[in-house]
Amino acid sequence: MNCARTQAAGVAILAQQMLEADPEAAAAMARYQTALQRLDRAKAMAGEVEEIFKQAAKDASLSDAAIAKDQARKASELLALAEVAAAEKLLEAAEMESMLAKAEQIKWGGEVTEAAEKIESIKSAGISVVGGLAATLPLLLASGNAPSGS
């Protein structure tokens, strides 16, 4: 059992060294790191947008209802845009992982089925998020402009 772990660790280190030695893989890894940084910034932006939304909700009870609705609509738009950007970055990261997995598969001459399945799952999740956001964005925009009953 311990020998298998040692061998797996050795294979992982060897694969990492081979990927680092390959200029294409190194460039792909750099793009992947950049995408992760962008994703982190998008997540931070989403947090700021949530704070804006909370402030807009608080202001709604204190100020004119039309101004509050406009602020909430703007916050919703910003949140939707941030979520779309985050989903795009996740999709980009998944594509980069797919490229790395394919490069690794070519180098080792074997199949990397588990990694490919994970990447496909990540891609599917990213596409689902983008599709869901695209479907809900008009509803969010419409709800910000809808007249109130009171």
Phi and psi in radians as a Rosetta constraint file:
Dihedral C 1 N 2 CA 2 C 2 CIRCULARHARMONIC -1.164 0.35
Dihedral N 2 CA 2 C 2 N 3 CIRCULARHARMONIC -0.629 0.35
Dihedral C 2 N 3 CA 3 C 3 CIRCULARHARMONIC -1.126 0.35
Dihedral N 3 CA 3 C 3 N 4 CIRCULARHARMONIC -0.687 0.35
Dihedral C 3 N 4 CA 4 C 4 CIRCULARHARMONIC -1.141 0.35
Dihedral N 4 CA 4 C 4 N 5 CIRCULARHARMONIC -0.699 0.35
Dihedral C 4 N 5 CA 5 C 5 CIRCULARHARMONIC -1.134 0.35
Dihedral N 5 CA 5 C 5 N 6 CIRCULARHARMONIC -0.730 0.35
Dihedral C 5 N 6 CA 6 C 6 CIRCULARHARMONIC -1.096 0.35
Dihedral N 6 CA 6 C 6 N 7 CIRCULARHARMONIC -0.740 0.35
Dihedral C 6 N 7 CA 7 C 7 CIRCULARHARMONIC -1.152 0.35
Dihedral N 7 CA 7 C 7 N 8 CIRCULARHARMONIC -0.722 0.35
Dihedral C 7 N 8 CA 8 C 8 CIRCULARHARMONIC -1.110 0.35
Dihedral N 8 CA 8 C 8 N 9 CIRCULARHARMONIC -0.713 0.35
Dihedral C 8 N 9 CA 9 C 9 CIRCULARHARMONIC -1.144 0.35
Dihedral N 9 CA 9 C 9 N 10 CIRCULARHARMONIC -0.696 0.35
Dihedral C 9 N 10 CA 10 C 10 CIRCULARHARMONIC -1.131 0.35
Dihedral N 10 CA 10 C 10 N 11 CIRCULARHARMONIC -0.710 0.35
Dihedral C 10 N 11 CA 11 C 11 CIRCULARHARMONIC -1.140 0.35
Dihedral N 11 CA 11 C 11 N 12 CIRCULARHARMONIC -0.713 0.35
Dihedral C 11 N 12 CA 12 C 12 CIRCULARHARMONIC -1.109 0.35
Dihedral N 12 CA 12 C 12 N 13 CIRCULARHARMONIC -0.740 0.35
Dihedral C 12 N 13 CA 13 C 13 CIRCULARHARMONIC -1.140 0.35
Dihedral N 13 CA 13 C 13 N 14 CIRCULARHARMONIC -0.757 0.35
Dihedral C 13 N 14 CA 14 C 14 CIRCULARHARMONIC -1.084 0.35
Dihedral N 14 CA 14 C 14 N 15 CIRCULARHARMONIC -0.749 0.35
Dihedral C 14 N 15 CA 15 C 15 CIRCULARHARMONIC -1.104 0.35
Dihedral N 15 CA 15 C 15 N 16 CIRCULARHARMONIC -0.742 0.35
Dihedral C 15 N 16 CA 16 C 16 CIRCULARHARMONIC -1.099 0.35
Dihedral N 16 CA 16 C 16 N 17 CIRCULARHARMONIC -0.748 0.35
Dihedral C 16 N 17 CA 17 C 17 CIRCULARHARMONIC -1.089 0.35
Dihedral N 17 CA 17 C 17 N 18 CIRCULARHARMONIC -0.697 0.35
Dihedral C 17 N 18 CA 18 C 18 CIRCULARHARMONIC -1.173 0.35
Dihedral N 18 CA 18 C 18 N 19 CIRCULARHARMONIC -0.692 0.35
Dihedral C 18 N 19 CA 19 C 19 CIRCULARHARMONIC -1.179 0.35
Dihedral N 19 CA 19 C 19 N 20 CIRCULARHARMONIC -0.674 0.35
Dihedral C 19 N 20 CA 20 C 20 CIRCULARHARMONIC -1.183 0.35
Dihedral N 20 CA 20 C 20 N 21 CIRCULARHARMONIC -0.530 0.35
Dihedral C 20 N 21 CA 21 C 21 CIRCULARHARMONIC -1.351 0.35
Dihedral N 21 CA 21 C 21 N 22 CIRCULARHARMONIC -0.402 0.35
Dihedral C 21 N 22 CA 22 C 22 CIRCULARHARMONIC -1.464 0.35
Dihedral N 22 CA 22 C 22 N 23 CIRCULARHARMONIC 2.084 0.35
Dihedral C 22 N 23 CA 23 C 23 CIRCULARHARMONIC -1.057 0.35
Dihedral N 23 CA 23 C 23 N 24 CIRCULARHARMONIC -0.660 0.35
Dihedral C 23 N 24 CA 24 C 24 CIRCULARHARMONIC -1.154 0.35
Dihedral N 24 CA 24 C 24 N 25 CIRCULARHARMONIC -0.745 0.35
Dihedral C 24 N 25 CA 25 C 25 CIRCULARHARMONIC -1.162 0.35
Dihedral N 25 CA 25 C 25 N 26 CIRCULARHARMONIC -0.684 0.35
Dihedral C 25 N 26 CA 26 C 26 CIRCULARHARMONIC -1.123 0.35
Dihedral N 26 CA 26 C 26 N 27 CIRCULARHARMONIC -0.713 0.35
Dihedral C 26 N 27 CA 27 C 27 CIRCULARHARMONIC -1.150 0.35
Dihedral N 27 CA 27 C 27 N 28 CIRCULARHARMONIC -0.721 0.35
Dihedral C 27 N 28 CA 28 C 28 CIRCULARHARMONIC -1.110 0.35
Dihedral N 28 CA 28 C 28 N 29 CIRCULARHARMONIC -0.703 0.35
Dihedral C 28 N 29 CA 29 C 29 CIRCULARHARMONIC -1.136 0.35
Dihedral N 29 CA 29 C 29 N 30 CIRCULARHARMONIC -0.682 0.35
Dihedral C 29 N 30 CA 30 C 30 CIRCULARHARMONIC -1.110 0.35
Dihedral N 30 CA 30 C 30 N 31 CIRCULARHARMONIC -0.732 0.35
Dihedral C 30 N 31 CA 31 C 31 CIRCULARHARMONIC -1.126 0.35
Dihedral N 31 CA 31 C 31 N 32 CIRCULARHARMONIC -0.659 0.35
Dihedral C 31 N 32 CA 32 C 32 CIRCULARHARMONIC -1.107 0.35
Dihedral N 32 CA 32 C 32 N 33 CIRCULARHARMONIC -0.775 0.35
Dihedral C 32 N 33 CA 33 C 33 CIRCULARHARMONIC -1.091 0.35
Dihedral N 33 CA 33 C 33 N 34 CIRCULARHARMONIC -0.724 0.35
Dihedral C 33 N 34 CA 34 C 34 CIRCULARHARMONIC -1.082 0.35
Dihedral N 34 CA 34 C 34 N 35 CIRCULARHARMONIC -0.743 0.35
Dihedral C 34 N 35 CA 35 C 35 CIRCULARHARMONIC -1.093 0.35
Dihedral N 35 CA 35 C 35 N 36 CIRCULARHARMONIC -0.689 0.35
Dihedral C 35 N 36 CA 36 C 36 CIRCULARHARMONIC -1.132 0.35
Dihedral N 36 CA 36 C 36 N 37 CIRCULARHARMONIC -0.679 0.35
Dihedral C 36 N 37 CA 37 C 37 CIRCULARHARMONIC -1.114 0.35
Dihedral N 37 CA 37 C 37 N 38 CIRCULARHARMONIC -0.734 0.35
Dihedral C 37 N 38 CA 38 C 38 CIRCULARHARMONIC -1.113 0.35
Dihedral N 38 CA 38 C 38 N 39 CIRCULARHARMONIC -0.681 0.35
Dihedral C 38 N 39 CA 39 C 39 CIRCULARHARMONIC -1.093 0.35
Dihedral N 39 CA 39 C 39 N 40 CIRCULARHARMONIC -0.739 0.35
Dihedral C 39 N 40 CA 40 C 40 CIRCULARHARMONIC -1.074 0.35
Dihedral N 40 CA 40 C 40 N 41 CIRCULARHARMONIC -0.730 0.35
Dihedral C 40 N 41 CA 41 C 41 CIRCULARHARMONIC -1.132 0.35
Dihedral N 41 CA 41 C 41 N 42 CIRCULARHARMONIC -0.686 0.35
Dihedral C 41 N 42 CA 42 C 42 CIRCULARHARMONIC -1.125 0.35
Dihedral N 42 CA 42 C 42 N 43 CIRCULARHARMONIC -0.683 0.35
Dihedral C 42 N 43 CA 43 C 43 CIRCULARHARMONIC -1.130 0.35
Dihedral N 43 CA 43 C 43 N 44 CIRCULARHARMONIC -0.722 0.35
Dihedral C 43 N 44 CA 44 C 44 CIRCULARHARMONIC -1.105 0.35
Dihedral N 44 CA 44 C 44 N 45 CIRCULARHARMONIC -0.698 0.35
Dihedral C 44 N 45 CA 45 C 45 CIRCULARHARMONIC -1.115 0.35
Dihedral N 45 CA 45 C 45 N 46 CIRCULARHARMONIC -0.675 0.35
Dihedral C 45 N 46 CA 46 C 46 CIRCULARHARMONIC -1.097 0.35
Dihedral N 46 CA 46 C 46 N 47 CIRCULARHARMONIC -0.674 0.35
Dihedral C 46 N 47 CA 47 C 47 CIRCULARHARMONIC -1.106 0.35
Dihedral N 47 CA 47 C 47 N 48 CIRCULARHARMONIC -0.731 0.35
Dihedral C 47 N 48 CA 48 C 48 CIRCULARHARMONIC -1.116 0.35
Dihedral N 48 CA 48 C 48 N 49 CIRCULARHARMONIC -0.693 0.35
Dihedral C 48 N 49 CA 49 C 49 CIRCULARHARMONIC -1.138 0.35
Dihedral N 49 CA 49 C 49 N 50 CIRCULARHARMONIC -0.680 0.35
Dihedral C 49 N 50 CA 50 C 50 CIRCULARHARMONIC -1.078 0.35
Dihedral N 50 CA 50 C 50 N 51 CIRCULARHARMONIC -0.673 0.35
Dihedral C 50 N 51 CA 51 C 51 CIRCULARHARMONIC -1.124 0.35
Dihedral N 51 CA 51 C 51 N 52 CIRCULARHARMONIC -0.711 0.35
Dihedral C 51 N 52 CA 52 C 52 CIRCULARHARMONIC -1.059 0.35
Dihedral N 52 CA 52 C 52 N 53 CIRCULARHARMONIC -0.748 0.35
Dihedral C 52 N 53 CA 53 C 53 CIRCULARHARMONIC -1.099 0.35
Dihedral N 53 CA 53 C 53 N 54 CIRCULARHARMONIC -0.740 0.35
Dihedral C 53 N 54 CA 54 C 54 CIRCULARHARMONIC -1.090 0.35
Dihedral N 54 CA 54 C 54 N 55 CIRCULARHARMONIC -0.739 0.35
Dihedral C 54 N 55 CA 55 C 55 CIRCULARHARMONIC -1.128 0.35
Dihedral N 55 CA 55 C 55 N 56 CIRCULARHARMONIC -0.675 0.35
Dihedral C 55 N 56 CA 56 C 56 CIRCULARHARMONIC -1.113 0.35
Dihedral N 56 CA 56 C 56 N 57 CIRCULARHARMONIC -0.696 0.35
Dihedral C 56 N 57 CA 57 C 57 CIRCULARHARMONIC -1.140 0.35
Dihedral N 57 CA 57 C 57 N 58 CIRCULARHARMONIC -0.682 0.35
Dihedral C 57 N 58 CA 58 C 58 CIRCULARHARMONIC -1.161 0.35
Dihedral N 58 CA 58 C 58 N 59 CIRCULARHARMONIC -0.726 0.35
Dihedral C 58 N 59 CA 59 C 59 CIRCULARHARMONIC -1.155 0.35
Dihedral N 59 CA 59 C 59 N 60 CIRCULARHARMONIC -0.488 0.35
Dihedral C 59 N 60 CA 60 C 60 CIRCULARHARMONIC -1.062 0.35
Dihedral N 60 CA 60 C 60 N 61 CIRCULARHARMONIC -0.606 0.35
Dihedral C 60 N 61 CA 61 C 61 CIRCULARHARMONIC -1.360 0.35
Dihedral N 61 CA 61 C 61 N 62 CIRCULARHARMONIC -0.309 0.35
Dihedral C 61 N 62 CA 62 C 62 CIRCULARHARMONIC -1.825 0.35
Dihedral N 62 CA 62 C 62 N 63 CIRCULARHARMONIC -0.396 0.35
Dihedral C 62 N 63 CA 63 C 63 CIRCULARHARMONIC -2.158 0.35
Dihedral N 63 CA 63 C 63 N 64 CIRCULARHARMONIC -3.004 0.35
Dihedral C 63 N 64 CA 64 C 64 CIRCULARHARMONIC -1.041 0.35
Dihedral N 64 CA 64 C 64 N 65 CIRCULARHARMONIC 2.406 0.35
Dihedral C 64 N 65 CA 65 C 65 CIRCULARHARMONIC -1.110 0.35
Dihedral N 65 CA 65 C 65 N 66 CIRCULARHARMONIC -0.608 0.35
Dihedral C 65 N 66 CA 66 C 66 CIRCULARHARMONIC -1.164 0.35
Dihedral N 66 CA 66 C 66 N 67 CIRCULARHARMONIC -0.706 0.35
Dihedral C 66 N 67 CA 67 C 67 CIRCULARHARMONIC -1.150 0.35
Dihedral N 67 CA 67 C 67 N 68 CIRCULARHARMONIC -0.726 0.35
Dihedral C 67 N 68 CA 68 C 68 CIRCULARHARMONIC -1.121 0.35
Dihedral N 68 CA 68 C 68 N 69 CIRCULARHARMONIC -0.718 0.35
Dihedral C 68 N 69 CA 69 C 69 CIRCULARHARMONIC -1.104 0.35
Dihedral N 69 CA 69 C 69 N 70 CIRCULARHARMONIC -0.706 0.35
Dihedral C 69 N 70 CA 70 C 70 CIRCULARHARMONIC -1.132 0.35
Dihedral N 70 CA 70 C 70 N 71 CIRCULARHARMONIC -0.730 0.35
Dihedral C 70 N 71 CA 71 C 71 CIRCULARHARMONIC -1.143 0.35
Dihedral N 71 CA 71 C 71 N 72 CIRCULARHARMONIC -0.720 0.35
Dihedral C 71 N 72 CA 72 C 72 CIRCULARHARMONIC -1.130 0.35
Dihedral N 72 CA 72 C 72 N 73 CIRCULARHARMONIC -0.699 0.35
Dihedral C 72 N 73 CA 73 C 73 CIRCULARHARMONIC -1.100 0.35
Dihedral N 73 CA 73 C 73 N 74 CIRCULARHARMONIC -0.788 0.35
Dihedral C 73 N 74 CA 74 C 74 CIRCULARHARMONIC -1.095 0.35
Dihedral N 74 CA 74 C 74 N 75 CIRCULARHARMONIC -0.729 0.35
Dihedral C 74 N 75 CA 75 C 75 CIRCULARHARMONIC -1.123 0.35
Dihedral N 75 CA 75 C 75 N 76 CIRCULARHARMONIC -0.710 0.35
Dihedral C 75 N 76 CA 76 C 76 CIRCULARHARMONIC -1.112 0.35
Dihedral N 76 CA 76 C 76 N 77 CIRCULARHARMONIC -0.727 0.35
Dihedral C 76 N 77 CA 77 C 77 CIRCULARHARMONIC -1.079 0.35
Dihedral N 77 CA 77 C 77 N 78 CIRCULARHARMONIC -0.808 0.35
Dihedral C 77 N 78 CA 78 C 78 CIRCULARHARMONIC -1.101 0.35
Dihedral N 78 CA 78 C 78 N 79 CIRCULARHARMONIC -0.702 0.35
Dihedral C 78 N 79 CA 79 C 79 CIRCULARHARMONIC -1.129 0.35
Dihedral N 79 CA 79 C 79 N 80 CIRCULARHARMONIC -0.757 0.35
Dihedral C 79 N 80 CA 80 C 80 CIRCULARHARMONIC -1.107 0.35
Dihedral N 80 CA 80 C 80 N 81 CIRCULARHARMONIC -0.736 0.35
Dihedral C 80 N 81 CA 81 C 81 CIRCULARHARMONIC -1.118 0.35
Dihedral N 81 CA 81 C 81 N 82 CIRCULARHARMONIC -0.712 0.35
Dihedral C 81 N 82 CA 82 C 82 CIRCULARHARMONIC -1.148 0.35
Dihedral N 82 CA 82 C 82 N 83 CIRCULARHARMONIC -0.676 0.35
Dihedral C 82 N 83 CA 83 C 83 CIRCULARHARMONIC -1.187 0.35
Dihedral N 83 CA 83 C 83 N 84 CIRCULARHARMONIC -0.662 0.35
Dihedral C 83 N 84 CA 84 C 84 CIRCULARHARMONIC -1.122 0.35
Dihedral N 84 CA 84 C 84 N 85 CIRCULARHARMONIC -0.768 0.35
Dihedral C 84 N 85 CA 85 C 85 CIRCULARHARMONIC -1.087 0.35
Dihedral N 85 CA 85 C 85 N 86 CIRCULARHARMONIC -0.727 0.35
Dihedral C 85 N 86 CA 86 C 86 CIRCULARHARMONIC -1.119 0.35
Dihedral N 86 CA 86 C 86 N 87 CIRCULARHARMONIC -0.721 0.35
Dihedral C 86 N 87 CA 87 C 87 CIRCULARHARMONIC -1.136 0.35
Dihedral N 87 CA 87 C 87 N 88 CIRCULARHARMONIC -0.688 0.35
Dihedral C 87 N 88 CA 88 C 88 CIRCULARHARMONIC -1.106 0.35
Dihedral N 88 CA 88 C 88 N 89 CIRCULARHARMONIC -0.689 0.35
Dihedral C 88 N 89 CA 89 C 89 CIRCULARHARMONIC -1.188 0.35
Dihedral N 89 CA 89 C 89 N 90 CIRCULARHARMONIC -0.647 0.35
Dihedral C 89 N 90 CA 90 C 90 CIRCULARHARMONIC -1.109 0.35
Dihedral N 90 CA 90 C 90 N 91 CIRCULARHARMONIC -0.715 0.35
Dihedral C 90 N 91 CA 91 C 91 CIRCULARHARMONIC -1.140 0.35
Dihedral N 91 CA 91 C 91 N 92 CIRCULARHARMONIC -0.738 0.35
Dihedral C 91 N 92 CA 92 C 92 CIRCULARHARMONIC -1.096 0.35
Dihedral N 92 CA 92 C 92 N 93 CIRCULARHARMONIC -0.733 0.35
Dihedral C 92 N 93 CA 93 C 93 CIRCULARHARMONIC -1.117 0.35
Dihedral N 93 CA 93 C 93 N 94 CIRCULARHARMONIC -0.705 0.35
Dihedral C 93 N 94 CA 94 C 94 CIRCULARHARMONIC -1.127 0.35
Dihedral N 94 CA 94 C 94 N 95 CIRCULARHARMONIC -0.682 0.35
Dihedral C 94 N 95 CA 95 C 95 CIRCULARHARMONIC -1.129 0.35
Dihedral N 95 CA 95 C 95 N 96 CIRCULARHARMONIC -0.681 0.35
Dihedral C 95 N 96 CA 96 C 96 CIRCULARHARMONIC -1.157 0.35
Dihedral N 96 CA 96 C 96 N 97 CIRCULARHARMONIC -0.704 0.35
Dihedral C 96 N 97 CA 97 C 97 CIRCULARHARMONIC -1.102 0.35
Dihedral N 97 CA 97 C 97 N 98 CIRCULARHARMONIC -0.651 0.35
Dihedral C 97 N 98 CA 98 C 98 CIRCULARHARMONIC -1.105 0.35
Dihedral N 98 CA 98 C 98 N 99 CIRCULARHARMONIC -0.759 0.35
Dihedral C 98 N 99 CA 99 C 99 CIRCULARHARMONIC -1.075 0.35
Dihedral N 99 CA 99 C 99 N 100 CIRCULARHARMONIC -0.750 0.35
Dihedral C 99 N 100 CA 100 C 100 CIRCULARHARMONIC -1.129 0.35
Dihedral N 100 CA 100 C 100 N 101 CIRCULARHARMONIC -0.715 0.35
Dihedral C 100 N 101 CA 101 C 101 CIRCULARHARMONIC -1.131 0.35
Dihedral N 101 CA 101 C 101 N 102 CIRCULARHARMONIC -0.688 0.35
Dihedral C 101 N 102 CA 102 C 102 CIRCULARHARMONIC -1.149 0.35
Dihedral N 102 CA 102 C 102 N 103 CIRCULARHARMONIC -0.703 0.35
Dihedral C 102 N 103 CA 103 C 103 CIRCULARHARMONIC -1.112 0.35
Dihedral N 103 CA 103 C 103 N 104 CIRCULARHARMONIC -0.713 0.35
Dihedral C 103 N 104 CA 104 C 104 CIRCULARHARMONIC -1.144 0.35
Dihedral N 104 CA 104 C 104 N 105 CIRCULARHARMONIC -0.696 0.35
Dihedral C 104 N 105 CA 105 C 105 CIRCULARHARMONIC -1.113 0.35
Dihedral N 105 CA 105 C 105 N 106 CIRCULARHARMONIC -0.723 0.35
Dihedral C 105 N 106 CA 106 C 106 CIRCULARHARMONIC -1.138 0.35
Dihedral N 106 CA 106 C 106 N 107 CIRCULARHARMONIC -0.755 0.35
Dihedral C 106 N 107 CA 107 C 107 CIRCULARHARMONIC -1.128 0.35
Dihedral N 107 CA 107 C 107 N 108 CIRCULARHARMONIC -0.700 0.35
Dihedral C 107 N 108 CA 108 C 108 CIRCULARHARMONIC -1.573 0.35
Dihedral N 108 CA 108 C 108 N 109 CIRCULARHARMONIC -0.254 0.35
Dihedral C 108 N 109 CA 109 C 109 CIRCULARHARMONIC 1.244 0.35
Dihedral N 109 CA 109 C 109 N 110 CIRCULARHARMONIC 0.196 0.35
Dihedral C 109 N 110 CA 110 C 110 CIRCULARHARMONIC -2.036 0.35
Dihedral N 110 CA 110 C 110 N 111 CIRCULARHARMONIC -3.116 0.35
Dihedral C 110 N 111 CA 111 C 111 CIRCULARHARMONIC -1.682 0.35
Dihedral N 111 CA 111 C 111 N 112 CIRCULARHARMONIC 2.474 0.35
Dihedral C 111 N 112 CA 112 C 112 CIRCULARHARMONIC -2.026 0.35
Dihedral N 112 CA 112 C 112 N 113 CIRCULARHARMONIC 1.173 0.35
Dihedral C 112 N 113 CA 113 C 113 CIRCULARHARMONIC -1.202 0.35
Dihedral N 113 CA 113 C 113 N 114 CIRCULARHARMONIC -0.714 0.35
Dihedral C 113 N 114 CA 114 C 114 CIRCULARHARMONIC -1.119 0.35
Dihedral N 114 CA 114 C 114 N 115 CIRCULARHARMONIC -0.807 0.35
Dihedral C 114 N 115 CA 115 C 115 CIRCULARHARMONIC -1.088 0.35
Dihedral N 115 CA 115 C 115 N 116 CIRCULARHARMONIC -0.732 0.35
Dihedral C 115 N 116 CA 116 C 116 CIRCULARHARMONIC -1.115 0.35
Dihedral N 116 CA 116 C 116 N 117 CIRCULARHARMONIC -0.709 0.35
Dihedral C 116 N 117 CA 117 C 117 CIRCULARHARMONIC -1.133 0.35
Dihedral N 117 CA 117 C 117 N 118 CIRCULARHARMONIC -0.708 0.35
Dihedral C 117 N 118 CA 118 C 118 CIRCULARHARMONIC -1.114 0.35
Dihedral N 118 CA 118 C 118 N 119 CIRCULARHARMONIC -0.755 0.35
Dihedral C 118 N 119 CA 119 C 119 CIRCULARHARMONIC -1.113 0.35
Dihedral N 119 CA 119 C 119 N 120 CIRCULARHARMONIC -0.745 0.35
Dihedral C 119 N 120 CA 120 C 120 CIRCULARHARMONIC -1.093 0.35
Dihedral N 120 CA 120 C 120 N 121 CIRCULARHARMONIC -0.667 0.35
Dihedral C 120 N 121 CA 121 C 121 CIRCULARHARMONIC -1.127 0.35
Dihedral N 121 CA 121 C 121 N 122 CIRCULARHARMONIC -0.737 0.35
Dihedral C 121 N 122 CA 122 C 122 CIRCULARHARMONIC -1.123 0.35
Dihedral N 122 CA 122 C 122 N 123 CIRCULARHARMONIC -0.770 0.35
Dihedral C 122 N 123 CA 123 C 123 CIRCULARHARMONIC -1.046 0.35
Dihedral N 123 CA 123 C 123 N 124 CIRCULARHARMONIC -0.807 0.35
Dihedral C 123 N 124 CA 124 C 124 CIRCULARHARMONIC -1.055 0.35
Dihedral N 124 CA 124 C 124 N 125 CIRCULARHARMONIC -0.748 0.35
Dihedral C 124 N 125 CA 125 C 125 CIRCULARHARMONIC -1.104 0.35
Dihedral N 125 CA 125 C 125 N 126 CIRCULARHARMONIC -0.766 0.35
Dihedral C 125 N 126 CA 126 C 126 CIRCULARHARMONIC -1.078 0.35
Dihedral N 126 CA 126 C 126 N 127 CIRCULARHARMONIC -0.771 0.35
Dihedral C 126 N 127 CA 127 C 127 CIRCULARHARMONIC -1.152 0.35
Dihedral N 127 CA 127 C 127 N 128 CIRCULARHARMONIC -0.684 0.35
Dihedral C 127 N 128 CA 128 C 128 CIRCULARHARMONIC -1.096 0.35
Dihedral N 128 CA 128 C 128 N 129 CIRCULARHARMONIC -0.745 0.35
Dihedral C 128 N 129 CA 129 C 129 CIRCULARHARMONIC -1.100 0.35
Dihedral N 129 CA 129 C 129 N 130 CIRCULARHARMONIC -0.825 0.35
Dihedral C 129 N 130 CA 130 C 130 CIRCULARHARMONIC -1.084 0.35
Dihedral N 130 CA 130 C 130 N 131 CIRCULARHARMONIC -0.763 0.35
Dihedral C 130 N 131 CA 131 C 131 CIRCULARHARMONIC -1.118 0.35
Dihedral N 131 CA 131 C 131 N 132 CIRCULARHARMONIC -0.759 0.35
Dihedral C 131 N 132 CA 132 C 132 CIRCULARHARMONIC -1.101 0.35
Dihedral N 132 CA 132 C 132 N 133 CIRCULARHARMONIC -0.729 0.35
Dihedral C 132 N 133 CA 133 C 133 CIRCULARHARMONIC -1.156 0.35
Dihedral N 133 CA 133 C 133 N 134 CIRCULARHARMONIC -0.712 0.35
Dihedral C 133 N 134 CA 134 C 134 CIRCULARHARMONIC -1.096 0.35
Dihedral N 134 CA 134 C 134 N 135 CIRCULARHARMONIC -0.618 0.35
Dihedral C 134 N 135 CA 135 C 135 CIRCULARHARMONIC -1.303 0.35
Dihedral N 135 CA 135 C 135 N 136 CIRCULARHARMONIC -0.596 0.35
Dihedral C 135 N 136 CA 136 C 136 CIRCULARHARMONIC -1.559 0.35
Dihedral N 136 CA 136 C 136 N 137 CIRCULARHARMONIC -0.315 0.35
Dihedral C 136 N 137 CA 137 C 137 CIRCULARHARMONIC -1.027 0.35
Dihedral N 137 CA 137 C 137 N 138 CIRCULARHARMONIC -0.796 0.35
Dihedral C 137 N 138 CA 138 C 138 CIRCULARHARMONIC -1.075 0.35
Dihedral N 138 CA 138 C 138 N 139 CIRCULARHARMONIC -0.629 0.35
Dihedral C 138 N 139 CA 139 C 139 CIRCULARHARMONIC -1.151 0.35
Dihedral N 139 CA 139 C 139 N 140 CIRCULARHARMONIC -0.728 0.35
Dihedral C 139 N 140 CA 140 C 140 CIRCULARHARMONIC -1.105 0.35
Dihedral N 140 CA 140 C 140 N 141 CIRCULARHARMONIC -0.756 0.35
Dihedral C 140 N 141 CA 141 C 141 CIRCULARHARMONIC -1.142 0.35
Dihedral N 141 CA 141 C 141 N 142 CIRCULARHARMONIC -0.720 0.35
Dihedral C 141 N 142 CA 142 C 142 CIRCULARHARMONIC -1.171 0.35
Dihedral N 142 CA 142 C 142 N 143 CIRCULARHARMONIC -0.657 0.35
Dihedral C 142 N 143 CA 143 C 143 CIRCULARHARMONIC -1.201 0.35
Dihedral N 143 CA 143 C 143 N 144 CIRCULARHARMONIC -0.474 0.35
Dihedral C 143 N 144 CA 144 C 144 CIRCULARHARMONIC -1.295 0.35
Dihedral N 144 CA 144 C 144 N 145 CIRCULARHARMONIC -0.408 0.35
Dihedral C 144 N 145 CA 145 C 145 CIRCULARHARMONIC -1.794 0.35
Dihedral N 145 CA 145 C 145 N 146 CIRCULARHARMONIC -0.100 0.35
Dihedral C 145 N 146 CA 146 C 146 CIRCULARHARMONIC -1.238 0.35
Dihedral N 146 CA 146 C 146 N 147 CIRCULARHARMONIC 2.425 0.35
Dihedral C 146 N 147 CA 147 C 147 CIRCULARHARMONIC -1.210 0.35
Dihedral N 147 CA 147 C 147 N 148 CIRCULARHARMONIC 2.561 0.35
Dihedral C 147 N 148 CA 148 C 148 CIRCULARHARMONIC -1.518 0.35
Dihedral N 148 CA 148 C 148 N 149 CIRCULARHARMONIC 2.718 0.35
Dihedral C 148 N 149 CA 149 C 149 CIRCULARHARMONIC -1.388 0.35
Dihedral N 149 CA 149 C 149 N 150 CIRCULARHARMONIC -0.267 0.35
